[in-house]
């Protein structure tokens, strides 16, 4: 069995090989990329070459590899931590450590298993929830009979996912319903922004997991009913009820 020194040597060799393979032209991007972003890309490449939990070195060690100033490297660290690439641990034995390749973000009572874009997706979910009332207000006053028929059709795959107990299918069908609600808005800016947020969330979601202590089948059935009630309220042009339902939607997740 390999000793601790041999294991550390192997890690240093892996990092060294990654640095050798990482040509200067690979991380000196065209104009528009700051030195901090270039340094963050460099460290991200090193992190990708070793297992999660690996210690890349002290802050000073890694800064020296990047060849940037302390201020620039601190900015790069903020970028890397936001992107969930590295974790900084203080004290003896501390330094820069590679974070897990997958993470989870809470969406109401359900959990989305995400890739390394977790921080960006959490922001996208928060902004999406903020935009929901605006889109519901637009749908309330601008939805045509044909638009409402499309929304009713979107409820069918959600109901099927509830019946089969498939939370992943339910979440994707749910997003499709929201995309169709967004498409009703007369505001091109609002439609484009919302659809981009949904695309980001869907692109980085790996799977849907049950939250601890939660019955996910029961939860998606409850969520289906809320969305069915929302569509029905839109059909009735019931402003009070639609606003109440979307507030409940974003409070419960």
C-alpha positions in Angstrom: 0.0 0.0 0.0 1.3 3.5 -0.9 2.7 5.6 1.9 1.5 9.1 2.6 4.6 10.5 1.0 4.2 8.4 -2.1 0.5 9.5 -2.3 1.5 13.2 -2.0 4.2 12.7 -4.6 1.6 11.2 -7.0 -0.7 14.1 -6.5 2.2 16.6 -7.2 3.0 14.6 -10.3 -0.6 14.8 -11.5 -0.7 18.5 -10.9 2.6 19.0 -12.6 1.4 17.0 -15.6 -1.7 19.1 -15.8 0.4 22.3 -15.7 2.7 20.9 -18.4 -0.4 20.2 -20.6 -1.9 23.6 -19.9 -0.1 25.7 -22.5 0.1 29.4 -21.9 -2.0 30.0 -25.0 -4.8 27.9 -23.5 -5.3 30.4 -20.6 -4.3 33.7 -22.1 -7.6 34.5 -23.6 -8.4 37.3 -26.0 -9.0 40.8 -24.9 -12.0 41.0 -22.5 -10.8 38.4 -20.1 -9.2 39.9 -17.0 -6.0 38.5 -15.4 -8.2 37.2 -12.5 -10.4 35.3 -14.9 -7.3 33.9 -16.6 -5.9 32.8 -13.2 -9.3 31.3 -12.3 -9.3 29.3 -15.5 -5.8 28.0 -14.8 -6.7 26.8 -11.3 -9.9 25.3 -12.6 -7.8 23.2 -15.1 -5.6 22.0 -12.2 -8.7 21.1 -10.2 -10.2 19.1 -13.1 -7.0 16.9 -13.3 -7.3 15.6 -9.7 -9.9 13.9 -7.5 -12.4 15.9 -5.4 -10.9 16.8 -2.0 -7.3 17.0 -3.3 -5.2 19.8 -1.8 -3.7 21.9 -4.6 -1.4 23.7 -2.2 -1.3 26.8 -0.1 -2.7 30.0 -1.5 0.8 31.3 -2.1 1.9 28.1 -3.9 -1.0 28.3 -6.3 -0.8 32.1 -6.7 2.9 31.6 -7.7 1.9 29.0 -10.3 -0.5 31.5 -11.8 2.1 34.3 -11.8 -0.3 37.0 -10.7 -0.4 39.6 -7.9 -2.0 38.9 -4.5 -4.9 41.2 -5.3 -5.5 39.6 -8.6 -5.3 36.1 -7.1 -7.8 37.0 -4.4 -10.2 38.1 -7.0 -9.6 34.8 -8.9 -10.3 32.9 -5.6 -13.7 34.7 -5.3 -14.6 33.5 -8.8 -13.5 30.0 -8.1 -15.5 29.8 -4.8 -18.6 31.2 -6.5 -18.3 28.6 -9.2 -17.9 25.8 -6.5 -14.5 24.8 -8.0 -12.3 25.1 -4.9 -12.7 25.4 -1.1 -10.2 27.6 0.9 -9.4 26.1 4.4 -7.4 28.2 6.9 -4.8 27.1 9.4 -2.1 24.4 9.5 -2.7 21.9 6.7 -5.1 24.3 5.0 -4.9 25.8 1.6 -6.9 25.3 -1.6 -8.9 22.1 -2.0 -10.9 20.8 -4.9 -14.7 20.7 -4.2 -17.1 17.9 -5.1 -17.9 17.5 -8.8 -21.7 17.5 -8.0 -23.8 19.5 -5.6 -27.4 20.0 -4.6 -29.5 23.1 -4.5 -32.9 23.3 -2.8 -35.9 24.2 -4.8 -38.7 24.4 -2.3 -39.2 21.0 -0.8 -37.5 19.2 -3.6 -33.8 18.9 -4.4 -32.1 19.3 -7.7 -28.8 17.5 -8.1 -26.6 19.9 -10.1 -23.3 19.9 -11.8 -20.6 22.5 -11.0 -22.8 25.4 -12.0 -24.7 25.2 -8.6 -24.1 28.9 -7.6 -25.3 30.2 -11.0 -28.3 27.9 -10.9 -29.3 29.0 -7.4 -29.2 32.6 -8.7 -31.3 31.6 -11.7 -33.9 30.0 -9.5 -34.1 33.1 -7.3 -34.5 35.5 -10.3 -37.0 33.2 -12.0 -39.2 33.2 -8.9 -39.0 37.0 -8.8 -40.2 37.2 -12.5 -43.0 34.7 -12.0 -45.6 37.2 -10.7 -44.8 39.6 -13.7 -45.4 36.8 -16.2 -48.6 35.7 -14.4 -49.9 39.2 -14.6 -49.2 39.4 -18.3 -50.8 36.0 -18.9 -53.9 37.1 -16.9 -54.6 40.0 -19.3 -53.0 38.8 -22.5 -53.7 35.1 -22.8 -55.9 34.2 -25.8 -58.2 31.1 -25.8 -55.5 29.3 -27.9 -52.8 30.2 -25.3 -55.0 28.8 -22.5 -55.6 25.6 -24.5 -51.8 25.2 -24.7 -51.5 25.7 -20.9 -54.1 23.0 -20.3 -52.2 20.7 -22.6 -49.1 21.3 -20.6 -50.9 20.0 -17.5 -51.3 16.5 -19.1 -47.6 15.4 -18.9 -47.5 16.8 -15.3 -50.5 14.6 -14.4 -48.9 11.6 -16.1 -45.7 12.1 -14.1 -47.7 12.3 -10.9 -49.5 9.0 -11.8 -46.2 7.2 -12.6 -44.4 8.7 -9.6 -41.6 10.2 -11.8 -40.4 13.4 -10.1 -37.8 14.2 -12.8 -40.5 14.0 -15.6 -42.7 16.2 -13.4 -40.1 18.9 -13.0 -39.3 19.0 -16.7 -43.1 19.2 -17.5 -43.5 21.9 -14.9 -40.7 23.9 -16.5 -42.4 23.5 -19.9 -45.7 24.9 -18.5 -43.8 27.9 -17.1 -42.1 28.4 -20.5 -45.5 28.5 -22.1 -46.8 31.0 -19.6 -43.7 33.2 -20.3 -44.4 33.0 -24.1 -47.7 34.8 -23.6 -46.0 38.0 -22.3 -46.0 40.9 -24.8 -42.5 41.9 -23.4 -39.8 40.4 -25.5 -37.2 41.2 -22.9 -39.1 39.4 -20.2 -39.8 36.4 -22.4 -36.1 36.1 -23.4 -34.8 36.6 -19.9 -37.1 34.0 -18.4 -36.5 31.4 -21.0 -32.8 31.8 -20.6 -33.1 31.3 -16.9 -35.1 28.1 -17.4 -32.6 26.8 -20.0 -29.8 27.4 -17.5 -31.6 25.6 -14.7 -32.5 22.6 -16.9 -29.0 22.4 -18.5 -27.3 22.1 -15.1 -29.8 19.7 -13.4 -28.6 16.1 -13.2 -31.6 14.6 -11.4 -34.3 15.3 -8.8 -33.9 13.9 -5.3 -36.3 13.7 -2.4 -35.6 16.1 0.4 -35.1 14.5 3.8 -38.3 13.7 5.5 -40.4 14.6 2.4 -42.7 12.3 0.5 -41.8 13.3 -3.1 -44.8 11.6 -4.7 -47.1 13.4 -2.4 -45.2 16.7 -3.0 -45.5 16.5 -6.8 -49.2 15.7 -6.5 -49.6 18.8 -4.4 -47.6 20.9 -6.9 -49.6 19.5 -9.8 -52.9 20.6 -8.2 -51.4 24.1 -7.5 -50.5 24.5 -11.2 -53.9 23.1 -12.4 -55.6 25.7 -10.1 -53.4 28.4 -11.5 -54.3 27.6 -15.1 -58.0 27.5 -14.1 -57.7 30.9 -12.4 -56.1 32.3 -15.5 -59.0 31.0 -17.6 -61.5 32.8 -15.3 -59.3 36.0 -15.4 -59.4 35.8 -11.6 -56.7 38.3 -10.6 -57.0 37.8 -6.9 -56.7 34.0 -7.1 -53.8 34.0 -9.6 -51.8 36.3 -7.4 -52.5 34.2 -4.4 -51.5 31.0 -6.1 -48.2 32.3 -7.6 -47.3 33.7 -4.2 -47.9 30.3 -2.7 -46.0 28.7 -5.6 -42.9 30.7 -4.8 -43.2 30.4 -1.1 -43.4 26.6 -1.1 -40.9 26.2 -4.0 
